[in-house]
Amino acid sequence: MSAPSSAPLPAPSHSQNTSGIATSGIAFILKKAVISAFVALVLFSLMIGVRTEAGPEGHLIYWTRFGELAAIVAIVFGGSIIIELLRQWIGPSGAGRLVPPWLQDAADLIGRWLAPALLVFAILIPVIFYDQRYILDLSILVLTYVMLGWGLNVVVGLAGLLDLGYVAFYAVGAYSYALLATNFGLSFWICLPLAGILAAFWGVLLGFPVLRLRGDYLAIVTLAFGEIIRLVLINWQDLTGGPNGITGIPRPTFFGIPLSNDDDGLAAKLGIEFSPTHRVVFLFYLILALALLTNWVTIRLRRLPIGRAWEALREDEVACRALGINITTTKLTAFATGAMFGGFAGAFFATRQGFISPESFTFHESALVLAIVVLGGMGSQLGVVLAAIAMIGGFELFRGLDQYRMLVFGFAMVLLMIWRPRGLVGHRAPTVFLEKNQAISSDLVKEGHG
Amino acid sequence: MSEKILTVDRLTMRFGGIVAVNELSFAAERRQITALIGPNGAGKTTVFNCITGFYKPTSGAIRLVHDDGAVFALERLGDFRISKQAKVARTFQNIRLFPGMTALENLMVAQHNALMRASGLTFLGLIGAPSWREAERRAIDLATVWLKRVGLLDRADEAAGNLPYGDQRRLEIARAMCTEPALLCLDEPAAGLNARESGALSDLLLAIRSDCGTSVLLIEHDMSVVMEISDHVVVMDYGVKIAEGTPQHVRDDPKVIAAYLGADEEEAIAVMESGS
């Protein structure tokens, strides 16, 4: 109301809302909703408003769908109002909302007991779901990704080196086991450490050229490394079988006793009836043990000088150099350690599937594992578990939605990142303390720059 | 045993066409505090970066002699080895702590090389060998001693990034001292401190010199600190040394005053005479 109006208008209260309380009035909400709706109109007018198709003679035919367009714009308009109202109801983002003390206590209690509870539950899964093959398979899949997430967490979460090619080490581990087992007949338990060592070797090999690179450049080179490994696997037909992959990879044995339906099998030796589920349960405990080993080693490493150096490297590389820390070896050990766990997971994958091909090691896998680490909260072990359950389990949960699965899933991830921008577990636990072990807010912890 | 811990001989550092440091020579005495002063852009921090291995000098020599007579050519050593082998520690003009780690963790990272050896390159530590536990306990003790000295013992478990500015400055010095250096290089430790805090800083540096026997090389703009604690002052302007001597001697040097006032020498003498 800039015009000097003398007439008694009902408008002044309205104008007061827009200018006085600029972020809360009805007019503000409406304005925001109108803008959103307009953007949606422009955006969707061609995407949804006009439908084109190739006609029978190859010419373009099109028809309009203004009804659907109007519906979408209306949804955006309404949704914008709801979101704004919710935001005002919840309060400005960032401001600490008053949480009742009992709720805070309950949250703390859950936080403390969540990890042990999850572990006990994981151990009991084969007992509870013995007859449900689907759940057992899904659990094995989730645990594989938990292990990969924990492995990548060393590189990305602790050392702050953004690695987009982690699947390469997974592939190296898988092919190491497959080739050693099919060509030389070595057992799984001999191949497992070999696969880890070979993957670690490739980790160091990748580490050397990227030592000087930081941030985006590091990410691009690691991405390329992942692709190179995959392309080599496809094209080196003599060794890897090319796109056909490797078949007939030996199944794991219970320390030399096969889990099969003959007289030498474990079932026969124990005098129980053979069931194919035995092998699934064995695989479940195998990956659980491997994942827990990864977790245990990582937790130990964090409290050792090398782990602290990784975290210091993430925080400030220049200060590390001034303190006499060898940046080169510190980065290489981070790459090698992460790669080694990726190699273990790869060997497990090969023995579980019995068949591997380059198709299993696409960039999609790297992105998924990285998403688990980022979503979980960089550097947090528990966060990785929660994120792996959410990502892999959630993906299965939405299976009924068919083609909308990705949409719902993407939407859920966007919401989660708005709600918790630093991941599910967004604080850092100190590795050593004098009196009290207090978590460090994620605002202070750096993400690392490569 | 040489009395000079650090000898800088005709140090030159060029960045393209710009000569940041030109044929600079000076020496720092053992167990003394040597201050490097000069107007902004005089090349002080460049000298520091050459000494601590962040820059490779274009020409010239930097010699460091340990108590036991071991000699290090710092201009050839470079990078992390200067801290690891030659035992030169430094702090930064803009504080470079590890903000997401606690004060105690910062001091533990500083003892990385000693702890790395004690943990048998991680393997002994991974299995929790008693020798490693003992070494870790000693490292925590050393860190505690330094936290106490800089008055941060009660904030040991707080994130370094959460500490007030003055505390962060002192923590950075404590972190440098935890590397058990022979020479401590401080780049403007009093910047941003109030009078009381810079007084406490002077006491801390004097204590470091007398109790630990560490030689200190100091860049500082706060003249009260420089005049109070320095044994020897080197003045730089435009990459060259224009004066050196005791604080008293330097303070009365017309060349120094001219450099700080940005005036000719004659004018400076005139100012001095009219002032006194």
Contacts between the chains, C-beta under 8 A, distances in Angstrom:
chain1	res1	chain2	res2	distance
A	297	B	126	7.2
A	300	B	125	7.5
A	300	B	126	5.5
A	300	B	128	8.0
A	301	B	122	7.1
A	301	B	126	7.4
A	304	B	115	7.8
A	304	B	119	5.5
A	304	B	122	5.5
A	304	B	125	4.3
A	304	B	126	7.0
A	305	B	108	7.8
A	305	B	111	7.7
A	305	B	112	5.1
A	305	B	115	3.9
A	305	B	116	4.8
A	305	B	119	5.8
A	305	B	122	7.5
A	305	B	125	7.5
A	306	B	116	7.1
A	306	B	119	7.7
A	306	B	122	4.9
A	308	B	101	7.7
A	308	B	105	6.5
A	308	B	108	5.9
A	308	B	109	5.1
A	308	B	112	7.1
A	309	B	109	6.6
A	309	B	112	5.5
A	311	B	98	7.3
A	311	B	100	7.6
A	311	B	101	6.4
A	311	B	105	8.0
A	312	B	98	5.1
A	312	B	101	6.9
A	312	B	109	4.5
A	312	B	112	7.9
A	314	B	100	8.0
A	315	B	98	3.8
A	315	B	99	6.4
A	315	B	100	5.6
A	315	B	101	6.3
A	316	B	96	5.2
A	316	B	97	7.4
A	316	B	98	5.7
A	316	B	99	7.9
A	318	B	54	7.7
A	318	B	92	7.6
A	318	B	96	6.0
A	319	B	92	7.3
A	319	B	96	4.1
A	319	B	97	7.1
A	319	B	98	6.7
A	320	B	80	7.7
A	320	B	109	7.6
A	321	B	53	7.7
A	321	B	54	7.4
A	321	B	79	5.9
A	321	B	80	5.1
A	321	B	83	7.6
A	322	B	52	6.5
A	322	B	54	7.9
A	322	B	83	6.1
A	322	B	89	7.2
A	322	B	90	5.2
A	322	B	92	7.4
A	322	B	96	7.4
A	322	B	176	7.8
A	323	B	80	7.9
A	323	B	83	5.9
A	323	B	89	7.6
A	323	B	109	6.4
A	323	B	110	5.1
A	323	B	112	6.4
A	323	B	175	7.2
A	323	B	176	7.9
A	323	B	179	5.9
A	324	B	80	5.0
A	324	B	81	7.5
A	324	B	82	7.7
A	324	B	83	3.2
A	324	B	84	3.6
A	324	B	112	6.9
A	324	B	113	5.4
A	324	B	179	6.2
A	325	B	80	5.9
A	325	B	109	7.5
A	325	B	112	5.1
A	325	B	113	7.5
A	326	B	80	5.2
A	326	B	84	7.6
A	327	B	79	7.8
A	327	B	80	6.8
A	333	B	122	8.0
A	428	B	100	5.9
A	430	B	101	7.2
A	430	B	102	4.7
A	430	B	104	7.6
A	430	B	105	5.9
A	430	B	157	6.6
A	431	B	105	6.1
A	431	B	108	7.8
A	432	B	102	7.8
A	432	B	104	5.9
A	432	B	105	6.1
A	432	B	108	5.9
A	432	B	140	6.8
A	433	B	102	6.9
A	433	B	104	6.6
A	433	B	156	7.5
A	433	B	157	4.7
A	434	B	104	5.9
A	434	B	140	7.5
A	434	B	144	6.8
A	434	B	153	7.8
A	434	B	156	4.5
A	434	B	157	5.9
A	435	B	156	7.2
A	435	B	157	6.0
A	436	B	157	5.5
A	437	B	157	7.1
A	438	B	157	5.8
A	438	B	158	7.5
A	440	B	100	5.8
A	440	B	101	7.5
A	440	B	102	7.0
A	440	B	159	4.4
A	441	B	159	7.2
A	444	B	99	5.0
A	444	B	100	4.7
A	444	B	159	4.9
A	444	B	161	3.9
A	444	B	162	6.5
A	445	B	99	7.7
A	445	B	100	3.3
A	446	B	99	7.0
A	446	B	100	5.8
